Amino acid sequence: MTLSPYDQNLDKNPANHQPLTPLTFLERAAAVYPNHTAIVHGSRRYSWKDFYARSRRLASALSRLQIGPGDTVSVMLSNTPPMLEAHYAVPMLGAVLHSLNTRLDAPILAFQLDHAETKVLITDREFSGVMADALALAKVRPIIIDYHDLEFPQDGKPLSQLDYETLIQNSDPDFKWRMPADEWEAISLNYTSGTTGNPKGVVYHHRGAALMCYANTIATGMGRHPVYLWTLPMFHCNGWCFTWSMAMVAGTHVCLRWVRAKAMYDAIVEHKVTNISGAPIVMSTLLGAKPEEKRHISHRVSFNHAAAPPPQAVLDAMIAAGFDLTHLYGLTETYGPATINEWNTEWHALEEELKAKKRIRQGVRYVALEDLTVMDPETMTRVPADGETMGEVMFRGNIVMKGYLKNPEATAEAFAGGWFHSGDLGVLHPDGYIQLKDRSKDVIISGGENISSIEVEDVLYKHPAVAACAVVAKPDEKWGETPCAFIELKAGASATKEEIVAWCLEHLARFKAPRHVVFTELPKTATGKIQKFRLRDLAKDA
């Protein structure tokens, strides 16, 4: 076979081919805009030059602790500067960042530390109690670094003799960090489930993270120097990769330790916030603020929301309050948002009812995603684009995970047929936009957090009075969805709603506990299978 001239003497070399990585965005921002404010945290301000130097100092400190390529560094941190610094410092060594969900309970945290084979743990003193319990349960014995937030001091006792700020100050601001040898190298690890079933440690690579940065800036319309308020947890899909995206446009991270109405309004007004991301709970918190907490917003703020779409009344109220809304959809396996409800200018002329129907669709693929569709998972053929035929939402492209850590079976299942199977059921509209209709895995999305109904049911079945149970999502104006438990009691047994909720709180993270409990005979098929579709309808009025 004769080679084309385009395939001769035109090989890759260091001058024309470098691995894609978000690490270079930080280096560039520090060089081009050294004095521009990169991070706001309470009264503290860090410039891009400071941010870069502190990240290199952390990388230097971790290097002295023998952290290198392929090692896992876990962090239990709020939306604070160390969390942002870890997003650069850890991959600067070729290591992998594992962000722990600060809302989880000790057994699940211990499971994740063990499964990730954590070598170093950076933990905020706010979470000392639960982390002490988790470390007692875990088999791994990581080196622990305590972070004491001087802007918002916490009472938690330190878990080690290593203090974050002391390490930073005693490390090298000019540390020579490494580029990834290959853009396919792992950059981060994010878990989707707990101790039950297959472990689902989702692995991201440098290439996907970098491409998400480009896609995020386009999807959100962020120009130069945007101001981003961190209402979205940075542990959630690495903050949808905005932890890295902001360096590309040399914007300003406004850290928010706790999502509280007054703090959000103050930050939006005082820092002229341009961009926010979050679940419907953030909208509800803003709209439900007390009069004395609210402040007039004189500029428009771009708000990217995901999870279950909020009611139309909430959307209308947010628009009236000064927010421009964009509905996104994705999964941990797709680096966060991978679809966008891109607003077509022709829709402005539609009646309000039709506009509302357009707003709740999940949309079209991100520019960094190569393909998105709805398929019959059995035949792997696309469903008709009629807005009615149900199928499974599937993704294909460079912002799909590497796979599940140490779980080849789950990885193979997720990628069957050359597509990522989301497990979400939806329809394909004639204009190519997708819309979710149900979740085949019975996952409840509450406040942006995924709750496995199976996990909650397992806890309920252990209650001595419970004969049978089923947990489904109940629409909630504040949280998007909340768990609703339907319970059949054993003959002669008794229990109250309060007892059931208390039982769940004893065995589950607080946000996973059912907010609604209904005692009833469960609807079943002839073979005894519980009919959850009927319970979902009942839950709406529960």
Backbone torsions as a table, in degrees:
resi	resn	phi	psi	omega
1	MET	NA	125.7	-179.5
2	THR	-81.7	129.8	179.3
3	LEU	-75.9	143.6	173.5
4	SER	-68.2	151.7	175.1
5	PRO	-56.4	-26.5	-179.7
6	TYR	-74.7	-10.6	179.5
7	ASP	-107.8	10.0	-177.4
8	GLN	-116.5	129.4	175.4
9	ASN	57.2	28.0	178.3
10	LEU	-129.1	50.8	-174.2
11	ASP	-81.9	162.6	173.1
12	LYS	-66.0	142.9	173.8
13	ASN	-152.5	167.1	-176.6
14	PRO	-55.8	-24.0	-178.6
15	ALA	-76.5	-28.2	-174.9
16	ASN	-120.4	2.5	-179.4
17	HIS	-148.6	114.9	177.0
18	GLN	-128.2	147.7	179.3
19	PRO	-64.9	136.8	175.7
20	LEU	-70.3	135.0	178.3
21	THR	-160.7	145.4	176.9
22	PRO	-74.4	-10.2	-177.5
23	LEU	-61.5	-34.7	-178.1
24	THR	-70.1	-21.8	178.8
25	PHE	-66.1	-37.2	178.6
26	LEU	-67.9	-43.9	178.7
27	GLU	-59.3	-42.2	-179.4
28	ARG	-67.7	-45.0	-179.4
29	ALA	-59.7	-40.0	179.7
30	ALA	-67.9	-32.4	-179.3
31	ALA	-78.3	-39.5	-174.3
32	VAL	-86.7	-38.0	-177.3
33	TYR	-127.0	59.0	-173.2
34	PRO	-59.5	-31.7	-174.4
35	ASN	-101.0	-2.3	178.7
36	HIS	-72.9	141.4	-178.0
37	THR	-67.1	121.9	179.2
38	ALA	-96.6	-38.2	-174.7
39	ILE	-136.0	132.6	171.1
40	VAL	-115.5	124.9	177.9
41	HIS	-141.7	104.5	-175.5
42	GLY	59.3	-125.2	178.4
43	SER	-88.1	-5.3	-177.1
44	ARG	-86.4	146.0	177.1
45	ARG	-133.1	131.4	175.4
46	TYR	-122.0	129.9	176.6
47	SER	-79.5	172.1	177.4
48	TRP	-65.1	-32.4	174.8
49	LYS	-64.5	-43.5	178.0
50	ASP	-62.7	-46.0	-178.3
51	PHE	-57.8	-46.3	-179.8
52	TYR	-64.2	-44.0	-178.8
53	ALA	-65.3	-41.9	179.9
54	ARG	-66.6	-37.1	177.5
55	SER	-64.7	-40.2	178.5
56	ARG	-69.4	-35.3	176.1
57	ARG	-62.4	-42.9	179.0
58	LEU	-64.6	-41.6	177.3
59	ALA	-60.6	-40.6	178.5
60	SER	-61.8	-45.1	-179.6
61	ALA	-63.7	-42.9	179.5
62	LEU	-66.2	-35.2	177.9
63	SER	-62.6	-39.8	178.4
64	ARG	-67.2	-22.0	176.2
65	LEU	-89.1	13.5	175.1
66	GLN	71.4	27.1	175.0
67	ILE	-85.6	133.3	-178.8
68	GLY	-149.6	-165.1	-176.7
69	PRO	-53.3	130.8	176.1
70	GLY	85.3	-6.2	177.8
71	ASP	-81.7	152.2	179.5
72	THR	-104.2	128.5	172.6
73	VAL	-112.8	117.2	179.6
74	SER	-97.1	144.7	178.8
75	VAL	-130.8	136.7	175.2
76	MET	-119.3	85.0	-170.5
77	LEU	-135.5	148.7	171.5
78	SER	-80.6	-173.4	177.9
79	ASN	-76.5	79.6	-175.2
80	THR	-131.2	166.9	-179.6
81	PRO	-53.5	-42.3	179.4
82	PRO	-57.8	-33.0	178.4
83	MET	-64.3	-42.8	177.6
84	LEU	-65.7	-42.6	-179.3
85	GLU	-64.2	-37.3	179.2
86	ALA	-64.3	-31.1	-179.6
87	HIS	-64.2	-20.9	177.0
88	TYR	-105.1	-45.1	-173.6
89	ALA	-61.6	-42.6	-177.2
90	VAL	-64.2	-52.8	178.7
91	PRO	-68.8	-17.1	175.1
92	MET	-61.5	-20.1	179.5
93	LEU	-100.5	-1.1	-174.1
94	GLY	82.9	5.7	178.7
95	ALA	-85.5	174.8	-174.0
96	VAL	-118.2	130.0	-179.7
97	LEU	-88.6	126.3	177.7
98	HIS	-116.6	108.1	-179.4
99	SER	-92.9	117.7	179.9
100	LEU	-81.7	140.0	175.8
101	ASN	-72.2	117.7	-174.1
102	THR	-69.3	-6.2	-178.0
103	ARG	-98.3	-1.7	-175.3
104	LEU	-82.0	162.8	179.2
105	ASP	-93.8	170.0	-171.6
106	ALA	-58.7	-45.5	-178.6
107	PRO	-59.6	-40.4	-179.5
108	ILE	-71.5	-38.8	176.5
109	LEU	-61.6	-41.7	178.6
110	ALA	-63.4	-42.7	177.3
111	PHE	-57.6	-46.0	-178.0
112	GLN	-65.6	-42.0	178.2
113	LEU	-59.6	-42.5	179.7
114	ASP	-68.4	-48.2	-177.3
115	HIS	-63.2	-36.4	-180.0
116	ALA	-79.8	-11.2	-176.4
117	GLU	54.9	52.2	-175.7
118	THR	-59.2	130.5	178.1
119	LYS	-98.6	-36.3	178.6
120	VAL	-133.5	139.6	176.6
121	LEU	-122.9	122.3	173.3
122	ILE	-103.3	120.1	-173.3
123	THR	-133.8	137.8	178.3
124	ASP	-77.7	141.4	-177.8
125	ARG	-66.1	-16.2	174.4
126	GLU	-60.5	-29.0	-174.1
127	PHE	-108.1	18.4	-177.5
128	SER	-58.0	-40.3	-177.4
129	GLY	-61.6	-55.0	-177.6
130	VAL	-68.2	-33.5	179.7
131	MET	-71.8	-34.0	175.6
132	ALA	-61.9	-42.4	178.2
133	ASP	-65.0	-41.5	-179.3
134	ALA	-65.0	-42.8	-179.3
135	LEU	-66.1	-32.0	177.4
136	ALA	-67.1	-30.8	179.9
137	LEU	-85.3	-26.6	-174.3
138	ALA	-75.4	153.5	176.3
139	LYS	-86.1	-31.9	-179.3
140	VAL	-71.8	154.8	177.6
141	ARG	-127.6	76.1	-176.8
142	PRO	-72.3	158.4	168.5
143	ILE	-71.1	132.0	-174.8
144	ILE	-108.3	133.1	174.6
145	ILE	-118.8	124.1	-179.4
146	ASP	-93.3	136.6	173.2
147	TYR	-109.6	122.8	177.4
148	HIS	-109.9	109.8	-176.7
149	ASP	-78.1	105.2	-177.7
150	LEU	-72.3	-20.5	176.8
151	GLU	-75.0	-34.7	179.9
152	PHE	-135.8	73.4	-173.8
153	PRO	-57.5	140.4	179.5
154	GLN	-115.6	154.4	-176.3
155	ASP	-85.4	-10.3	-175.9
156	GLY	-58.4	141.1	-179.8
157	LYS	-75.6	143.3	176.5
158	PRO	-63.9	146.6	-178.8
159	LEU	-99.3	-3.1	-179.3
160	SER	-154.1	-177.9	176.1
161	GLN	-94.2	-3.4	-178.0
162	LEU	-94.3	120.1	179.4
163	ASP	-103.6	133.3	-174.6
164	TYR	-56.0	-55.2	-175.7
165	GLU	-63.8	-35.0	177.2
166	THR	-63.9	-43.5	177.0
167	LEU	-60.5	-43.3	-179.2
168	ILE	-59.9	-48.8	-175.7
169	GLN	-66.6	-26.6	-177.8
170	ASN	-97.8	16.6	-178.0
171	SER	-118.0	174.2	-169.7
172	ASP	-87.0	115.2	178.5
173	PRO	-73.0	-12.5	179.5
174	ASP	-109.1	21.6	-178.4
175	PHE	-52.1	132.1	-179.3
176	LYS	-84.2	101.9	-177.9
177	TRP	-88.2	166.7	-176.2
178	ARG	-106.9	138.8	167.1
179	MET	-72.6	153.4	175.2
180	PRO	-63.3	139.5	177.8
181	ALA	-65.2	-28.5	179.8
182	ASP	-146.4	139.0	-178.5
183	GLU	-67.1	-11.2	177.0
184	TRP	-81.4	-6.6	177.7
185	GLU	-58.0	144.6	177.5
186	ALA	-67.8	138.9	177.1
187	ILE	-114.1	-31.9	-178.6
188	SER	-153.9	164.0	-179.1
189	LEU	-132.8	126.7	-179.8
190	ASN	-133.2	130.2	-176.9
191	TYR	-93.8	144.4	179.2
192	THR	-107.8	-12.7	-176.6
193	SER	-145.6	176.9	-176.0
194	GLY	-101.3	-135.4	-173.2
195	THR	-86.2	-14.2	-176.3
196	THR	-90.6	146.0	177.0
197	GLY	71.6	-162.2	-179.9
198	ASN	-69.3	132.7	174.6
199	PRO	-65.1	135.3	-177.0
200	LYS	-121.2	76.7	175.2
201	GLY	-92.0	104.8	-175.0
202	VAL	-81.8	125.7	-177.2
203	VAL	-104.6	124.9	175.8
204	TYR	-99.0	155.6	175.3
205	HIS	-117.1	165.2	-177.4
206	HIS	-60.1	-39.8	-178.5
207	ARG	-60.1	-49.0	-179.3
208	GLY	-62.7	-41.7	179.8
209	ALA	-61.8	-42.6	179.7
210	ALA	-65.7	-43.9	-179.6
211	LEU	-65.5	-34.1	176.5
212	MET	-63.5	-32.5	178.2
213	CYS	-63.5	-44.7	176.5
214	TYR	-62.0	-46.3	-176.9
215	ALA	-64.7	-40.7	-179.6
216	ASN	-61.6	-43.3	-177.9
217	THR	-66.6	-34.5	177.6
218	ILE	-72.6	-46.3	-176.5
219	ALA	-61.7	-36.6	-175.7
220	THR	-94.4	-7.2	-178.9
221	GLY	69.0	25.4	-179.5
222	MET	-72.1	122.8	174.8
223	GLY	-92.5	-156.3	179.1
224	ARG	-71.0	137.9	176.0
225	HIS	58.4	49.0	172.7
226	PRO	-69.2	162.7	177.4
227	VAL	-118.4	115.6	-170.5
228	TYR	-110.1	119.5	178.7
229	LEU	-91.7	126.0	-174.7
230	TRP	-85.8	76.8	170.5
231	THR	-86.9	-23.8	176.3
232	LEU	-80.2	132.9	177.0
233	PRO	-62.2	131.5	178.7
234	MET	-66.9	-19.9	177.8
235	PHE	-74.7	-14.8	-174.7
236	HIS	-86.7	104.0	-178.2
237	CYS	53.1	40.3	-176.7
238	ASN	52.7	43.2	179.5
239	GLY	61.9	38.6	-176.1
240	TRP	54.8	24.6	-179.5
241	CYS	72.2	7.4	174.4
242	PHE	-71.1	-17.3	173.9
243	THR	-58.5	-32.5	177.6
244	TRP	-98.1	-33.6	-174.2
245	SER	-60.1	-36.2	-174.8
246	MET	-63.8	-27.9	178.0
247	ALA	-67.2	-31.7	-179.6
248	MET	-61.2	-34.3	-176.9
249	VAL	-111.5	11.8	177.3
250	ALA	48.3	49.4	179.4
251	GLY	-87.0	-165.9	-179.9
252	THR	-121.9	122.1	173.9
253	HIS	-82.1	120.6	172.4
254	VAL	-103.0	105.5	-176.8
255	CYS	-72.4	144.8	178.6
256	LEU	-137.0	106.6	-175.4
257	ARG	-66.7	-41.7	178.1
258	TRP	-129.6	139.0	178.9
259	VAL	-81.6	96.1	179.3
260	ARG	-126.8	145.1	-173.7
261	ALA	-56.9	-51.8	-176.0
262	LYS	-61.6	-43.6	-179.8
263	ALA	-61.5	-38.5	178.9
264	MET	-67.6	-48.2	179.6
265	TYR	-60.8	-43.5	179.6
266	ASP	-60.7	-45.1	-178.8
267	ALA	-65.4	-43.5	-178.8
268	ILE	-59.3	-45.2	-176.9
269	VAL	-75.5	-47.3	-173.5
270	GLU	-73.8	-32.3	-178.6
271	HIS	-104.2	4.2	-179.0
272	LYS	52.6	52.9	-179.1
273	VAL	-58.0	134.6	179.4
274	THR	-106.2	-25.0	-173.5
275	ASN	-139.7	139.3	176.3
276	ILE	-139.5	147.9	171.4
277	SER	-130.6	149.2	177.5
278	GLY	171.3	175.2	177.0
279	ALA	-85.0	169.3	179.3
280	PRO	-55.5	-24.8	179.2
281	ILE	-59.3	-32.4	179.2
282	VAL	-67.2	-40.5	176.5
283	MET	-61.2	-47.0	-178.3
284	SER	-61.6	-38.1	179.1
285	THR	-64.5	-42.5	178.9
286	LEU	-65.7	-47.7	-176.2
287	LEU	-71.5	-29.0	-177.6
288	GLY	-90.7	9.1	-178.7
289	ALA	-63.8	150.6	175.0
290	LYS	-67.8	152.3	-178.8
291	PRO	-52.6	-38.7	-177.9
292	GLU	-74.1	-14.1	178.4
293	GLU	-89.2	-25.8	-176.3
294	LYS	-77.3	150.7	174.3
295	ARG	-136.0	148.6	180.0
296	HIS	-70.4	129.0	178.9
297	ILE	-100.1	112.8	-174.4
298	SER	-89.2	-5.3	179.7
299	HIS	-125.2	160.9	178.9
300	ARG	-80.5	141.4	-179.8
301	VAL	-122.2	127.9	178.4
302	SER	-79.9	123.2	-177.2
303	PHE	-119.8	114.2	176.8
304	ASN	-95.4	118.7	-178.9
305	HIS	-120.0	145.6	-179.8
306	ALA	-132.4	-165.0	-175.9
307	ALA	68.3	-160.5	-177.6
308	ALA	-64.3	131.4	-178.7
309	PRO	-64.2	137.1	-180.0
310	PRO	-72.9	166.2	177.8
311	PRO	-59.8	155.2	-178.3
312	GLN	-58.2	-36.2	180.0
313	ALA	-61.1	-36.1	178.8
314	VAL	-69.7	-43.0	178.3
315	LEU	-60.2	-45.1	-179.6
316	ASP	-62.5	-41.8	-179.5
317	ALA	-66.0	-36.9	178.5
318	MET	-66.4	-42.2	178.9
319	ILE	-62.5	-42.5	179.3
320	ALA	-65.2	-28.6	-177.7
321	ALA	-81.9	-6.0	176.3
322	GLY	114.7	13.9	-176.8
323	PHE	-110.3	136.3	173.1
324	ASP	-98.8	119.6	-169.5
325	LEU	-98.8	139.6	173.2
326	THR	-133.3	123.0	-178.6
327	HIS	-90.0	124.7	179.6
328	LEU	-117.1	162.6	177.2
329	TYR	-150.9	141.4	175.8
330	GLY	-176.5	-170.1	179.8
331	LEU	-138.2	169.1	175.1
332	THR	-55.8	-36.7	-177.9
333	GLU	-68.9	-11.6	179.0
334	THR	-116.2	30.2	177.4
335	TYR	62.6	23.7	-175.5
336	GLY	98.1	-137.8	-174.4
337	PRO	-65.5	127.5	177.8
338	ALA	-125.4	-5.5	173.6
339	THR	-129.7	156.2	-179.1
340	ILE	-138.8	135.1	175.2
341	ASN	-80.4	76.3	-175.9
342	GLU	-66.9	120.8	-173.3
343	TRP	-78.7	120.1	179.3
344	ASN	-83.2	129.2	-176.4
345	THR	-59.3	-24.7	179.4
346	GLU	-66.5	-20.9	-176.9
347	TRP	-74.1	-15.2	179.3
348	HIS	-59.7	-29.0	-176.4
349	ALA	-83.1	-6.7	-177.9
350	LEU	-73.3	157.3	173.3
351	GLU	-66.8	155.8	-174.2
352	GLU	-57.2	-37.8	-179.3
353	GLU	-63.6	-40.7	178.9
354	LEU	-71.7	-36.0	176.2
355	LYS	-60.3	-42.5	-178.7
356	ALA	-60.7	-39.8	179.3
357	LYS	-66.4	-34.0	178.1
358	LYS	-69.3	-37.6	-173.9
359	ARG	-65.8	-29.2	-173.9
360	ILE	-89.7	1.7	177.6
361	ARG	-77.9	152.8	-178.6
362	GLN	-80.1	-24.1	167.2
363	GLY	102.9	-147.5	-175.8
364	VAL	-117.3	171.1	-174.1
365	ARG	-68.8	148.5	169.4
366	TYR	-59.9	154.7	-179.7
367	VAL	-64.9	-21.7	179.8
368	ALA	-89.0	-1.1	178.6
369	LEU	-101.6	131.0	-174.2
370	GLU	-79.2	-29.3	-179.7
371	ASP	-158.9	148.9	179.4
372	LEU	-148.7	132.0	178.9
373	THR	-159.8	-178.9	175.0
374	VAL	-120.8	126.5	-174.9
375	MET	-128.2	158.6	165.8
376	ASP	-77.6	115.3	-174.4
377	PRO	-67.0	-18.0	179.3
378	GLU	-81.4	-46.0	-177.1
379	THR	-94.4	-13.2	-176.0
380	MET	54.6	41.5	173.3
381	THR	-117.0	147.4	-177.6
382	ARG	-68.7	140.7	177.3
383	VAL	-75.4	157.5	176.1
384	PRO	-59.7	141.6	179.4
385	ALA	-83.2	67.9	-175.5
386	ASP	-116.1	1.5	-180.0
387	GLY	72.4	7.9	-176.4
388	GLU	-128.8	-39.8	-175.7
389	THR	-72.2	122.2	-177.0
390	MET	-82.8	147.2	174.7
391	GLY	-159.9	-172.8	179.9
392	GLU	-98.0	133.8	177.9
393	VAL	-71.9	129.6	-177.6
394	MET	-131.1	147.5	-176.4
395	PHE	-122.9	152.6	173.7
396	ARG	-150.4	126.4	177.4
397	GLY	156.0	-172.8	-172.4
398	ASN	-79.8	-6.4	175.3
399	ILE	-109.7	33.7	169.9
400	VAL	-107.3	140.0	-175.3
401	MET	-50.5	161.6	170.0
402	LYS	-66.1	-38.4	-178.5
403	GLY	152.3	-170.7	-179.7
404	TYR	-95.6	129.0	-177.0
405	LEU	-59.0	126.4	175.7
406	LYS	54.1	34.4	180.0
407	ASN	-144.2	72.0	-177.2
408	PRO	-62.5	-31.4	-179.5
409	GLU	-66.3	-47.8	179.5
410	ALA	-65.4	-36.0	178.6
411	THR	-64.2	-46.7	179.9
412	ALA	-62.1	-40.0	179.0
413	GLU	-65.3	-41.2	-178.8
414	ALA	-67.3	-30.2	-176.3
415	PHE	-103.8	14.3	-177.8
416	ALA	-55.0	132.1	178.0
417	GLY	77.0	10.7	177.1
418	GLY	82.1	16.1	177.4
419	TRP	-131.4	152.7	171.1
420	PHE	-85.1	122.4	-179.9
421	HIS	-88.3	114.5	-175.2
422	SER	-75.1	-25.5	-173.6
423	GLY	81.8	-2.5	178.4
424	ASP	-97.4	137.8	179.8
425	LEU	-98.9	137.9	-178.8
426	GLY	-157.8	-174.1	178.5
427	VAL	-126.0	161.2	177.9
428	LEU	-113.4	122.0	-179.5
429	HIS	-83.1	160.4	-179.0
430	PRO	-56.8	-28.4	-179.4
431	ASP	-87.2	6.7	176.7
432	GLY	91.7	-4.8	178.2
433	TYR	-79.6	141.7	177.6
434	ILE	-99.8	158.2	176.2
435	GLN	-144.1	128.5	178.6
436	LEU	-72.9	144.0	178.3
437	LYS	-122.6	-28.4	-178.7
438	ASP	-164.5	173.2	178.1
439	ARG	-122.7	115.1	-175.4
440	SER	-66.2	-21.7	-179.0
441	LYS	-95.6	6.1	178.5
442	ASP	55.8	40.0	176.5
443	VAL	-86.6	135.2	177.8
444	ILE	-102.8	128.8	179.7
445	ILE	-104.9	106.0	-176.5
446	SER	-118.2	116.4	-178.4
447	GLY	61.2	28.1	-179.7
448	GLY	86.5	-5.4	-179.4
449	GLU	-100.9	137.0	178.6
450	ASN	-81.1	131.9	177.5
451	ILE	-122.9	123.5	177.3
452	SER	-80.1	120.5	178.6
453	SER	-63.5	-31.5	179.9
454	ILE	-64.4	-41.2	179.8
455	GLU	-62.5	-42.4	179.8
456	VAL	-67.1	-41.2	179.4
457	GLU	-62.4	-38.1	178.5
458	ASP	-59.5	-39.7	178.4
459	VAL	-68.3	-43.5	-179.7
460	LEU	-62.1	-38.8	-178.4
461	TYR	-65.8	-19.5	179.3
462	LYS	-82.9	-9.4	176.9
463	HIS	-71.4	132.8	-174.1
464	PRO	-62.2	-19.8	-177.5
465	ALA	-95.3	-7.8	-173.0
466	VAL	-91.0	123.3	176.8
467	ALA	-92.5	-42.3	179.8
468	ALA	-152.3	152.8	-179.7
469	CYS	-155.5	162.5	174.2
470	ALA	-151.8	139.0	-179.3
471	VAL	-118.1	127.4	179.3
472	VAL	-132.1	170.1	179.2
473	ALA	-82.2	135.0	173.1
474	LYS	-112.6	124.1	178.9
475	PRO	-55.5	137.4	-178.1
476	ASP	-139.7	128.3	-175.2
477	GLU	-64.4	-32.6	-177.7
478	LYS	-85.1	-47.8	-171.6
479	TRP	-98.6	-4.1	-174.9
480	GLY	88.6	-60.9	175.5
481	GLU	-147.5	153.1	171.7
482	THR	-137.8	154.5	179.4
483	PRO	-69.8	133.5	175.6
484	CYS	-121.4	122.5	-176.6
485	ALA	-102.3	127.4	172.9
486	PHE	-105.2	127.0	-170.5
487	ILE	-130.2	134.1	169.8
488	GLU	-104.3	123.1	-178.7
489	LEU	-85.4	153.7	175.6
490	LYS	-68.4	151.0	179.9
491	ALA	-56.0	126.7	178.9
492	GLY	82.4	-6.1	-179.2
493	ALA	-91.8	159.2	177.3
494	SER	-140.4	153.1	177.3
495	ALA	-163.7	151.7	176.9
496	THR	-107.4	164.0	176.5
497	LYS	-56.3	-42.8	-177.5
498	GLU	-63.0	-38.6	179.2
499	GLU	-66.3	-41.4	179.7
500	ILE	-64.3	-45.7	-179.8
501	VAL	-63.5	-42.2	179.0
502	ALA	-61.9	-39.9	177.3
503	TRP	-60.1	-45.0	-179.6
504	CYS	-66.4	-40.7	179.3
505	LEU	-63.8	-27.8	179.4
506	GLU	-73.5	-26.8	-173.3
507	HIS	-116.3	-3.9	-176.4
508	LEU	-134.4	160.1	169.2
509	ALA	-60.8	145.9	-171.7
510	ARG	-54.9	-40.4	-175.1
511	PHE	-71.1	-13.0	-179.6
512	LYS	-89.7	-15.6	-176.5
513	ALA	-69.6	139.2	179.6
514	PRO	-60.6	138.8	174.7
515	ARG	-92.8	-17.9	-179.1
516	HIS	-130.5	135.1	178.9
517	VAL	-129.0	127.0	180.0
518	VAL	-123.0	123.6	177.0
519	PHE	-93.0	118.8	-175.4
520	THR	-162.8	166.8	171.1
521	GLU	-80.3	126.1	-174.7
522	LEU	-76.4	135.0	176.5
523	PRO	-70.0	132.9	-176.1
524	LYS	-134.1	157.9	174.6
525	THR	-80.3	176.9	179.3
526	ALA	-62.7	-25.3	179.6
527	THR	-91.7	3.3	176.3
528	GLY	92.3	4.5	179.7
529	LYS	-79.0	133.8	-179.7
530	ILE	-69.3	132.5	-177.9
531	GLN	-90.3	89.9	-175.6
532	LYS	-67.3	-27.2	-178.8
533	PHE	-64.0	-32.8	177.2
534	ARG	-72.3	-36.6	179.4
535	LEU	-67.7	-32.4	178.5
536	ARG	-63.2	-39.0	177.7
537	ASP	-66.2	-41.4	179.3
538	LEU	-66.5	-34.0	-177.4
539	ALA	-63.5	-30.4	-178.9
540	LYS	-60.0	-30.5	-178.1
541	ASP	-107.7	4.9	-176.2
542	ALA	-68.0	NA	NA
